[in-house]
């Protein structure tokens, strides 16, 4: 059987203009590998939203990273002050990964 190791998965949904700052915070927390995914639309506490390809005004991006518990905790501490004021969605979950050293 292939061995696995436990890591933390981080998902942050944010307005596209904030992604550069969020990536900077991730880097400061020791997270250097991540994936950015565009979104199409959704609904939340402030109603429905949809990506506007013309202006990008409501474009949202999902940052996904797999990292160590320590790096995840450091990132959450850095991101926490922005969660409410910038209406960010932050999800954390435990995951099992193969080749865990790639996600330190």
Beta strands, then each sheet from edge to edge (+ up, - down):
strand 1: 5-15
strand 2: 35-38
strand 3: 41-44
strand 4: 47-50
strand 5: 60-67
strand 6: 89-97
sheet 1: 2+ 5- 1+ 6-
sheet 2: 3+ 4-
end
